[in-house]
Protein backbone atom coordinates (compact mmCIF):
# COMPACT_ATOMS: atom_id res chain seq x y z
CA UNK A 1 0.00 0.00 0.00
CA UNK A 2 1.36 3.43 -0.93
CA UNK A 3 1.28 5.97 1.86
CA UNK A 4 0.28 9.56 1.09
CA UNK A 5 3.04 12.10 0.78
CA UNK A 6 3.59 14.09 3.94
CA UNK A 7 6.02 16.58 5.34
CA UNK A 8 9.24 15.24 6.76
CA UNK A 9 8.21 16.83 10.03
CA UNK A 10 5.29 14.47 10.61
CA UNK A 11 5.83 11.77 13.20
CA UNK A 12 3.14 9.10 13.00
CA UNK A 13 3.05 5.71 14.73
CA UNK A 14 0.35 3.07 15.07
CA UNK A 15 0.45 0.84 18.17
CA UNK A 16 -1.55 -2.39 18.53
CA UNK A 17 -2.56 -3.33 22.07
CA UNK A 18 -1.36 -6.75 23.13
CA UNK A 19 1.37 -6.75 20.48
CA UNK A 20 3.21 -3.40 20.56
CA UNK A 21 2.31 -2.57 24.17
CA UNK A 22 0.41 -4.21 27.03
CA UNK A 23 1.71 -7.56 25.80
CA UNK A 24 1.03 -9.21 29.14
CA UNK A 25 -2.60 -8.09 29.22
CA UNK A 26 -4.89 -10.83 27.88
CA UNK A 27 -7.84 -8.43 27.67
CA UNK A 28 -5.77 -5.98 25.60
CA UNK A 29 -4.85 -8.81 23.21
CA UNK A 30 -8.52 -9.72 22.82
CA UNK A 31 -9.69 -6.14 22.25
CA UNK A 32 -7.02 -5.37 19.56
CA UNK A 33 -7.23 -1.63 20.11
CA UNK A 34 -4.99 0.74 18.22
CA UNK A 35 -3.39 3.76 19.84
CA UNK A 36 -1.62 6.39 17.76
CA UNK A 37 1.11 8.98 18.14
CA UNK A 38 1.00 12.12 15.98
CA UNK A 39 3.80 14.61 16.30
CA UNK A 40 6.34 17.05 14.92
CA UNK A 41 9.81 15.57 14.54
CA UNK A 42 11.44 19.01 14.59
CA UNK A 43 9.94 20.20 17.88
CA UNK A 44 9.79 16.72 19.41
CA UNK A 45 6.17 17.21 20.48
CA UNK A 46 3.59 14.43 20.17
CA UNK A 47 -0.11 13.83 20.77
CA UNK A 48 -1.28 10.39 21.86
CA UNK A 49 -4.58 9.17 20.44
CA UNK A 50 -6.71 6.91 22.66
CA UNK A 51 -4.04 5.88 25.19
CA UNK A 52 -5.55 2.94 27.08
CA UNK A 53 -3.82 -0.07 28.63
CA UNK A 54 -0.18 0.25 29.80
CA UNK A 55 -0.01 3.97 29.08
CA UNK A 56 3.46 4.15 30.60
CA UNK A 57 4.68 1.87 27.81
CA UNK A 58 3.23 4.21 25.19
CA UNK A 59 4.95 7.17 26.81
CA UNK A 60 8.21 5.24 26.98
CA UNK A 61 7.92 4.28 23.30
CA UNK A 62 7.57 7.85 22.04
CA UNK A 63 10.20 9.10 24.46
CA UNK A 64 12.59 6.48 23.07
CA UNK A 65 12.04 8.18 19.69
CA UNK A 66 13.05 11.52 21.19
CA UNK A 67 9.47 12.77 21.47
CA UNK A 68 7.54 14.13 24.45
CA UNK A 69 3.80 13.94 24.97
CA UNK A 70 2.11 17.35 24.99
CA UNK A 71 -1.52 16.26 24.73
CA UNK A 72 -4.11 13.53 24.24
CA UNK A 73 -6.72 13.18 21.51
CA UNK A 74 -9.75 11.09 22.44
CA UNK A 75 -11.91 9.61 19.71
CA UNK A 76 -14.76 8.72 22.11
CA UNK A 77 -15.57 7.86 25.69
CA UNK A 78 -15.46 4.05 25.75
CA UNK A 79 -13.13 2.58 28.33
CA UNK A 80 -11.00 0.68 25.82
CA UNK A 81 -10.07 4.05 24.31
CA UNK A 82 -9.72 6.40 27.30
CA UNK A 83 -9.68 4.03 30.28
CA UNK A 84 -12.23 3.00 32.86
CA UNK A 85 -14.25 -0.10 33.62
CA UNK A 86 -15.36 -2.33 30.75
CA UNK A 87 -17.61 -5.24 31.73
CA UNK A 88 -15.80 -5.56 35.03
CA UNK A 89 -12.31 -5.22 33.54
CA UNK A 90 -10.43 -2.13 34.76
CA UNK A 91 -8.51 -0.45 31.95
CA UNK A 92 -5.72 2.00 32.62
CA UNK A 93 -6.13 5.10 30.53
CA UNK A 94 -5.96 8.85 30.40
CA UNK A 95 -6.17 9.29 34.17
CA UNK A 96 -3.02 7.20 34.62
CA UNK A 97 -1.27 9.13 31.86
CA UNK A 98 -2.04 12.42 33.63
CA UNK A 99 -0.39 11.07 36.76
CA UNK A 100 2.87 11.03 34.78
CA UNK A 101 2.50 14.05 32.48
CA UNK A 102 0.13 16.98 32.89
CA UNK A 103 -1.26 17.60 29.41
CA UNK A 104 -4.60 18.71 27.92
CA UNK A 105 -7.05 16.04 26.79
CA UNK A 106 -8.84 17.09 23.60
CA UNK A 107 -12.37 15.71 23.18
CA UNK A 108 -15.45 16.59 21.18
CA UNK A 109 -17.75 18.95 23.09
CA UNK A 110 -20.71 16.52 23.21
CA UNK A 111 -18.45 13.83 24.64
CA UNK A 112 -17.22 15.73 27.72
CA UNK A 113 -19.70 14.37 30.31
CA UNK A 114 -19.34 10.84 28.95
CA UNK A 115 -15.53 10.96 29.15
CA UNK A 116 -15.72 12.30 32.69
CA UNK A 117 -17.97 9.45 33.83
CA UNK A 118 -15.99 6.71 32.12
CA UNK A 119 -12.36 7.73 32.55
CA UNK A 120 -12.39 9.47 35.93
CA UNK A 121 -10.70 12.51 34.38
CA UNK A 122 -12.06 15.83 35.62
CA UNK A 123 -13.48 18.61 33.47
CA UNK A 124 -10.44 20.80 34.21
CA UNK A 125 -8.26 18.37 32.25
CA UNK A 126 -10.59 18.21 29.22
CA UNK A 127 -10.53 20.65 26.32
CA UNK A 128 -13.88 20.61 24.46
CA UNK A 129 -13.82 21.07 20.69
CA UNK A 130 -16.19 21.60 17.80
CA UNK A 131 -15.97 19.96 14.39
CA UNK A 132 -13.40 21.66 12.21
CA UNK A 133 -11.18 22.73 15.09
CA UNK A 134 -7.46 22.20 14.53
CA UNK A 135 -5.15 21.06 17.31
CA UNK A 136 -1.53 22.02 16.64
CA UNK A 137 1.38 19.84 17.68
CA UNK A 138 4.47 21.80 16.81
CA UNK A 139 3.89 22.92 13.23
CA UNK A 140 1.60 19.96 12.44
CA UNK A 141 -2.15 20.63 12.38
CA UNK A 142 -4.64 17.90 13.26
CA UNK A 143 -8.20 18.61 12.12
CA UNK A 144 -11.00 17.28 14.32
CA UNK A 145 -14.10 15.92 12.56
CA UNK A 146 -17.22 15.31 14.65
CA UNK A 147 -18.69 11.98 13.52
CA UNK A 148 -21.54 11.02 15.88
CA UNK A 149 -23.24 7.66 15.65
CA UNK A 150 -21.18 5.21 17.69
CA UNK A 151 -21.31 7.78 20.52
CA UNK A 152 -22.65 11.36 20.64
CA UNK A 153 -19.21 12.92 20.46
CA UNK A 154 -17.22 10.47 18.40
CA UNK A 155 -14.57 12.26 16.39
CA UNK A 156 -11.98 11.45 13.74
CA UNK A 157 -8.62 13.11 13.16
CA UNK A 158 -7.36 14.19 9.75
CA UNK A 159 -3.65 14.88 9.41
CA UNK A 160 -1.61 15.04 6.22
CA UNK A 161 -3.52 12.44 4.23
CA UNK A 162 -4.29 10.16 7.17
CA UNK A 163 -7.67 9.68 8.85
CA UNK A 164 -7.60 8.24 12.38
CA UNK A 165 -11.18 7.10 12.74
CA UNK A 166 -11.58 5.53 16.18
CA UNK A 167 -14.71 3.37 16.17
CA UNK A 168 -16.57 5.45 13.59
CA UNK A 169 -15.23 3.51 10.61
CA UNK A 170 -13.24 0.30 10.27
CA UNK A 171 -11.74 -1.20 7.14
CA UNK A 172 -14.63 -3.67 7.37
CA UNK A 173 -17.78 -2.39 9.07
CA UNK A 174 -18.35 0.55 11.39
CA UNK A 175 -18.90 1.13 15.09
CA UNK A 176 -21.91 -0.37 16.83
CA UNK A 177 -25.05 1.78 17.05
CA UNK A 178 -26.91 -0.18 19.75
CA UNK A 179 -24.95 1.11 22.75
CA UNK A 180 -25.75 3.94 25.21
CA UNK A 181 -25.51 7.23 23.38
CA UNK A 182 -25.32 5.67 19.91
CA UNK A 183 -27.55 6.71 17.01
CA UNK A 184 -27.81 4.77 13.72
CA UNK A 185 -29.20 7.73 11.77
CA UNK A 186 -26.32 9.90 12.92
CA UNK A 187 -23.87 7.16 11.93
CA UNK A 188 -25.24 7.05 8.40
CA UNK A 189 -24.92 10.82 8.12
CA UNK A 190 -21.37 10.72 9.49
CA UNK A 191 -20.26 8.05 7.04
CA UNK A 192 -21.89 9.48 3.95
CA UNK A 193 -21.78 13.23 4.57
CA UNK A 194 -19.37 14.24 7.31
CA UNK A 195 -16.58 12.00 6.01
CA UNK A 196 -17.36 12.63 2.33
CA UNK A 197 -14.75 15.39 2.18
CA UNK A 198 -11.98 12.94 3.08
CA UNK A 199 -10.35 12.09 -0.27
CA UNK A 200 -10.09 8.56 -1.61
CA UNK A 201 -6.29 8.64 -1.44
CA UNK A 202 -6.30 9.37 2.30
CA UNK A 203 -5.27 6.37 4.41
CA UNK A 204 -7.74 5.10 6.99
CA UNK A 205 -6.33 4.14 10.41
CA UNK A 206 -9.10 2.57 12.55
CA UNK A 207 -9.53 2.11 16.28
CA UNK A 208 -9.35 -1.72 16.18
CA UNK A 209 -7.68 -4.40 14.10
CA UNK A 210 -10.87 -5.98 12.79
CA UNK A 211 -9.44 -6.89 9.39
CA UNK A 212 -6.27 -8.53 8.06
CA UNK A 213 -4.63 -5.18 7.25
CA UNK A 214 -4.08 -2.38 9.78
CA UNK A 215 -4.87 0.41 7.30
CA UNK A 216 -5.99 1.05 3.75
CA UNK A 217 -7.09 3.88 1.48
CA UNK A 218 -10.46 5.51 1.90
CA UNK A 219 -11.18 4.73 -1.75
CA UNK A 220 -10.69 1.02 -1.18
CA UNK A 221 -12.77 1.23 1.99
CA UNK A 222 -15.62 2.92 0.16
CA UNK A 223 -15.50 0.31 -2.60
CA UNK A 224 -15.32 -2.77 -0.39
CA UNK A 225 -16.78 -1.98 3.03
CA UNK A 226 -20.36 -3.27 3.19
CA UNK A 227 -21.55 -0.24 5.19
CA UNK A 228 -21.25 1.86 2.03
CA UNK A 229 -23.44 -0.41 -0.10
CA UNK A 230 -26.87 1.03 0.85
CA UNK A 231 -27.85 3.92 -1.42
CA UNK A 232 -30.21 5.76 0.93
CA UNK A 233 -30.68 6.42 4.63
CA UNK A 234 -33.80 4.24 4.60
CA UNK A 235 -31.90 1.35 3.06
CA UNK A 236 -28.99 1.80 5.47
CA UNK A 237 -31.26 1.85 8.52
CA UNK A 238 -33.05 -1.27 7.34
CA UNK A 239 -29.69 -3.06 7.29
CA UNK A 240 -27.82 -1.50 10.23
CA UNK A 241 -30.29 0.55 12.27
CA UNK A 242 -30.36 -1.54 15.40
C-alpha positions in Angstrom: 0.0 0.0 0.0 1.4 3.4 -0.9 1.3 6.0 1.9 0.3 9.6 1.1 3.0 12.1 0.8 3.6 14.1 3.9 6.0 16.6 5.3 9.2 15.2 6.8 8.2 16.8 10.0 5.3 14.5 10.6 5.8 11.8 13.2 3.1 9.1 13.0 3.0 5.7 14.7 0.3 3.1 15.1 0.5 0.8 18.2 -1.6 -2.4 18.5 -2.6 -3.3 22.1 -1.4 -6.8 23.1 1.4 -6.7 20.5 3.2 -3.4 20.6 2.3 -2.6 24.2 0.4 -4.2 27.0 1.7 -7.6 25.8 1.0 -9.2 29.1 -2.6 -8.1 29.2 -4.9 -10.8 27.9 -7.8 -8.4 27.7 -5.8 -6.0 25.6 -4.9 -8.8 23.2 -8.5 -9.7 22.8 -9.7 -6.1 22.3 -7.0 -5.4 19.6 -7.2 -1.6 20.1 -5.0 0.7 18.2 -3.4 3.8 19.8 -1.6 6.4 17.8 1.1 9.0 18.1 1.0 12.1 16.0 3.8 14.6 16.3 6.3 17.0 14.9 9.8 15.6 14.5 11.4 19.0 14.6 9.9 20.2 17.9 9.8 16.7 19.4 6.2 17.2 20.5 3.6 14.4 20.2 -0.1 13.8 20.8 -1.3 10.4 21.9 -4.6 9.2 20.4 -6.7 6.9 22.7 -4.0 5.9 25.2 -5.5 2.9 27.1 -3.8 -0.1 28.6 -0.2 0.2 29.8 0.0 4.0 29.1 3.5 4.1 30.6 4.7 1.9 27.8 3.2 4.2 25.2 5.0 7.2 26.8 8.2 5.2 27.0 7.9 4.3 23.3 7.6 7.9 22.0 10.2 9.1 24.5 12.6 6.5 23.1 12.0 8.2 19.7 13.0 11.5 21.2 9.5 12.8 21.5 7.5 14.1 24.4 3.8 13.9 25.0 2.1 17.3 25.0 -1.5 16.3 24.7 -4.1 13.5 24.2 -6.7 13.2 21.5 -9.7 11.1 22.4 -11.9 9.6 19.7 -14.8 8.7 22.1 -15.6 7.9 25.7 -15.5 4.1 25.7 -13.1 2.6 28.3 -11.0 0.7 25.8 -10.1 4.0 24.3 -9.7 6.4 27.3 -9.7 4.0 30.3 -12.2 3.0 32.9 -14.3 -0.1 33.6 -15.4 -2.3 30.8 -17.6 -5.2 31.7 -15.8 -5.6 35.0 -12.3 -5.2 33.5 -10.4 -2.1 34.8 -8.5 -0.5 32.0 -5.7 2.0 32.6 -6.1 5.1 30.5 -6.0 8.9 30.4 -6.2 9.3 34.2 -3.0 7.2 34.6 -1.3 9.1 31.9 -2.0 12.4 33.6 -0.4 11.1 36.8 2.9 11.0 34.8 2.5 14.1 32.5 0.1 17.0 32.9 -1.3 17.6 29.4 -4.6 18.7 27.9 -7.0 16.0 26.8 -8.8 17.1 23.6 -12.4 15.7 23.2 -15.5 16.6 21.2 -17.8 18.9 23.1 -20.7 16.5 23.2 -18.5 13.8 24.6 -17.2 15.7 27.7 -19.7 14.4 30.3 -19.3 10.8 29.0 -15.5 11.0 29.2 -15.7 12.3 32.7 -18.0 9.4 33.8 -16.0 6.7 32.1 -12.4 7.7 32.6 -12.4 9.5 35.9 -10.7 12.5 34.4 -12.1 15.8 35.6 -13.5 18.6 33.5 -10.4 20.8 34.2 -8.3 18.4 32.2 -10.6 18.2 29.2 -10.5 20.6 26.3 -13.9 20.6 24.5 -13.8 21.1 20.7 -16.2 21.6 17.8 -16.0 20.0 14.4 -13.4 21.7 12.2 -11.2 22.7 15.1 -7.5 22.2 14.5 -5.1 21.1 17.3 -1.5 22.0 16.6 1.4 19.8 17.7 4.5 21.8 16.8 3.9 22.9 13.2 1.6 20.0 12.4 -2.1 20.6 12.4 -4.6 17.9 13.3 -8.2 18.6 12.1 -11.0 17.3 14.3 -14.1 15.9 12.6 -17.2 15.3 14.6 -18.7 12.0 13.5 -21.5 11.0 15.9 -23.2 7.7 15.6 -21.2 5.2 17.7 -21.3 7.8 20.5 -22.6 11.4 20.6 -19.2 12.9 20.5 -17.2 10.5 18.4 -14.6 12.3 16.4 -12.0 11.4 13.7 -8.6 13.1 13.2 -7.4 14.2 9.8 -3.7 14.9 9.4 -1.6 15.0 6.2 -3.5 12.4 4.2 -4.3 10.2 7.2 -7.7 9.7 8.9 -7.6 8.2 12.4 -11.2 7.1 12.7 -11.6 5.5 16.2 -14.7 3.4 16.2 -16.6 5.5 13.6 -15.2 3.5 10.6 -13.2 0.3 10.3 -11.7 -1.2 7.1 -14.6 -3.7 7.4 -17.8 -2.4 9.1 -18.3 0.5 11.4 -18.9 1.1 15.1 -21.9 -0.4 16.8 -25.0 1.8 17.1 -26.9 -0.2 19.8 -25.0 1.1 22.8 -25.7 3.9 25.2 -25.5 7.2 23.4 -25.3 5.7 19.9 -27.5 6.7 17.0 -27.8 4.8 13.7 -29.2 7.7 11.8 -26.3 9.9 12.9 -23.9 7.2 11.9 -25.2 7.0 8.4 -24.9 10.8 8.1 -21.4 10.7 9.5 -20.3 8.1 7.0 -21.9 9.5 3.9 -21.8 13.2 4.6 -19.4 14.2 7.3 -16.6 12.0 6.0 -17.4 12.6 2.3 -14.8 15.4 2.2 -12.0 12.9 3.1 -10.3 12.1 -0.3 -10.1 8.6 -1.6 -6.3 8.6 -1.4 -6.3 9.4 2.3 -5.3 6.4 4.4 -7.7 5.1 7.0 -6.3 4.1 10.4 -9.1 2.6 12.6 -9.5 2.1 16.3 -9.3 -1.7 16.2 -7.7 -4.4 14.1 -10.9 -6.0 12.8 -9.4 -6.9 9.4 -6.3 -8.5 8.1 -4.6 -5.2 7.3 -4.1 -2.4 9.8 -4.9 0.4 7.3 -6.0 1.0 3.8 -7.1 3.9 1.5 -10.5 5.5 1.9 -11.2 4.7 -1.7 -10.7 1.0 -1.2 -12.8 1.2 2.0 -15.6 2.9 0.2 -15.5 0.3 -2.6 -15.3 -2.8 -0.4 -16.8 -2.0 3.0 -20.4 -3.3 3.2 -21.6 -0.2 5.2 -21.3 1.9 2.0 -23.4 -0.4 -0.1 -26.9 1.0 0.8 -27.9 3.9 -1.4 -30.2 5.8 0.9 -30.7 6.4 4.6 -33.8 4.2 4.6 -31.9 1.3 3.1 -29.0 1.8 5.5 -31.3 1.8 8.5 -33.0 -1.3 7.3 -29.7 -3.1 7.3 -27.8 -1.5 10.2 -30.3 0.6 12.3 -30.4 -1.5 15.4 
